[in-house]
């Protein structure tokens, strides 16, 4: 499996945490792996390892999410969005193999696929603020390049006015 697919499976396992007791999760993980047709042992190990790394960090991850989300704290948040955000925050803060931009983009893609219409913008906004871009627009289009400021060297010189011809004296 490619990393995007593996991430999706970790997200699905994290989603289940909201609806099952911690002591039930090992059995859910086993049943989940049995249902995967094309997962190799290596894929399953990756999914389980990442899942197990995220779980103990959930209180700290939730505190980071709560600090950056406005009006929606983790207790009230859509559970799909919460699972997506938890995984992305883990990748941004604790997984050195995943660049921040990749974690954000992959989270937005998961939100497009599994959550509501406004979720991609919400996920992008929270993660953008967490990444230190407080004014990050929620659109995924390219940022416009800033216009270069005029410096004295780059300002065109003012054209001098032609001198008025004086009539010759007679």
N, C-alpha and C positions, 0 to 999 in steps of 0.2 A: 504494500500500500504506500501511497505517497503521503507526505506529511500532512497535507490538507485533510485527507481521509482519516488519518490517525487522530488528528485534532478533533474532528467531528465525533469520533467515538469517545474520546476523553470528555468532551462536552456532554454527551449523552449520559455518561456515568456520573458526572457532576450534577446533572439535572436530577438524577434519581435520589441524591442525598437529601433533597428537600422533602421527600415523601417516604423515606425509609429510615429506620433506626440504624445507628452505626453498626450494631451487631448483625444486622441483616445484610449489610452491603457485600461482604465476601461471597455470600450465596448469589446475590444479584450479579456480581461481577462474573462468577463462574457460569451462570445461566446466559449472561450476555455473550460471553466468549463462545459458548456452544452454538449460539444462534448466528455467529459470523461464519459465513461460508468460505471466504477467501483470505482470512487472516492467518498469517504464518505465526509460528511460535514467537518469532522476533517482534512481529506487530503486536501481539498480545502482551508481550513483556513491556514494550514501549508504552502502550495504553495504560497498563496497570501501574507501571513505575511513575508516570506523570500524574496519574490520578492520586496515587499514594503520596506524592510530594505536595500536591495542592491541598489535600484534606486537612493536615495539621495547621496550615497557614490561613484557613478560612477566616478566623476571627481578625487577623491582621489585614487580610485582603479586604474584608468587609469594611473595616475602619477606613482604609484608603478610599474605597468606593464611596462611602458615606461622606467623606471629607470633600469629594469632588463632584458629587451629584447634588443638584439643587432640587428641592421639593420632593424628591423621591429617595427615601432611605431604603436600605436593603430589605427591611422588614415588610415594606409595602410594594416592593418592586416585582414586576412580572418575573416569574421564576425562570423562564427561558432566558430573558435578558440577564438575570443574575448569574446563571450558570456560565453564560458567554463572557460576562465581565470578569467573573472569578478566574476563568481560564486565561483570559487575555492579561489580566493584572499579574497573575503568576508568571506568565511568559515575559512580560515587560520587566518585572522586578527581580525574578529569581532564575530565569532560564537564559544563560549566556549564549546559547545557540540560536536564539530567536531574536532578530532585530526588532526594535520597538515598532517601526513602521509595518513590519510583516504581521506582528501580533495584532495591531489595530486593524489592518486591512482584512485579515482572516476573521476577526471578530465581527466586523461589519458584514462580511459575506455570510457568516453563520446567522446573523440577525436577519438578513434578507431572506434566507432560506427557511428559518425555523420560527421566526417571531412576527410581530405585527408590523403594520405599515410604517409607523413612526419609530420603530426600534432601531433601524440602522443609524438614523441621525442621533438618537439618544446614546447609543453605544459609542458612536464616533465622538460625540461631544464629551462624554465622561472620560473616555480614554485619552482624548486630546488634552484635556485639562490635566489629567494625571501625568501625561508626558511633558507637561510644562508649556503647553500652548494654550493659554487661557482664552485667547480670542480666536481660536481655530474655528473657521467656518465649518458648518456641518456638511456642506456639499463636498463631494469627493472629487470635484474637478481640480485642475491644476491651479495653483496659486498664481495670481498675476505678478509679474516681475515689477518691483518698484521702479518708478521713473528716476533716472539719475538726477541728482540735484545739480543745479548750475553752480559752477565754481568760477572764480574770476578768470581762470585760464580757459574755461570752456565756453564762457559767454562770448557771443559774437561781438566784435568791436562795432561800436556805433559808427555808422558812416558819417563822415563829416560833410557838412553842407557845403556846396560849392560857393566859393566866395563870389559876392556880387561884383559884377564888372563895373568898374567906375568909368564914367565917360571921360575921355581925354579933355583936358582943359585947353581951351583955345587961346 
